[in-house]
Amino acid sequence: MLLNEAVIESVEETPDTVVRLTNGNKYIVKEKAKDILEKIYAYQHMIRA
């Protein structure tokens, strides 16, 4: 599943990683919060280069 980073409201570990979207949906994902942020930063760098 791919998510647009613009709709991610928060990412928290409780201990599962929960991604909350601006529309209120929540998803439990395998990745750690740090990994998600690194992927977002890499994507933003790629589209702005």
C-alpha positions as CSV (number, residue, x, y, z in Angstrom):
1,M,0.0,0.0,0.0
2,L,1.3,3.5,-0.8
3,L,0.2,6.6,1.0
4,N,0.6,10.2,0.0
5,E,2.8,11.8,2.6
6,A,0.6,14.9,2.5
7,V,-2.3,13.0,4.2
8,I,-0.2,11.6,7.0
9,E,-1.2,13.4,10.2
10,S,1.0,11.4,12.6
11,V,3.1,8.3,13.1
12,E,3.4,6.8,16.5
13,E,4.8,3.6,18.0
14,T,2.7,2.1,20.8
15,P,4.6,-0.5,20.4
16,D,2.9,-1.1,17.0
17,T,3.5,1.6,14.5
18,V,0.3,3.5,13.8
19,V,-0.1,5.8,10.9
20,R,-3.0,8.3,11.3
21,L,-4.3,10.1,8.3
22,T,-6.0,13.5,8.0
23,N,-9.3,11.8,7.3
24,G,-9.2,10.0,10.6
25,N,-8.2,6.5,9.2
26,K,-5.5,4.7,11.2
27,Y,-3.3,1.9,9.8
28,I,-1.0,-0.4,11.7
29,V,2.2,-1.0,9.7
30,K,5.3,-3.2,10.0
31,E,7.8,-0.3,9.5
32,K,9.1,1.7,12.4
33,A,8.4,5.4,12.6
34,K,12.0,6.2,11.8
35,D,11.9,4.1,8.6
36,I,8.7,5.8,7.5
37,L,10.2,9.3,8.0
38,E,13.3,8.3,6.1
39,K,11.2,7.2,3.2
40,I,9.2,10.4,3.2
41,Y,12.4,12.5,3.3
42,A,13.9,10.4,0.4
43,Y,10.7,10.8,-1.7
44,Q,10.6,14.6,-1.1
45,H,14.2,14.9,-2.0
46,M,13.6,12.9,-5.2
47,I,10.7,14.9,-6.4
48,R,12.4,18.3,-5.7
49,A,15.7,17.4,-7.4
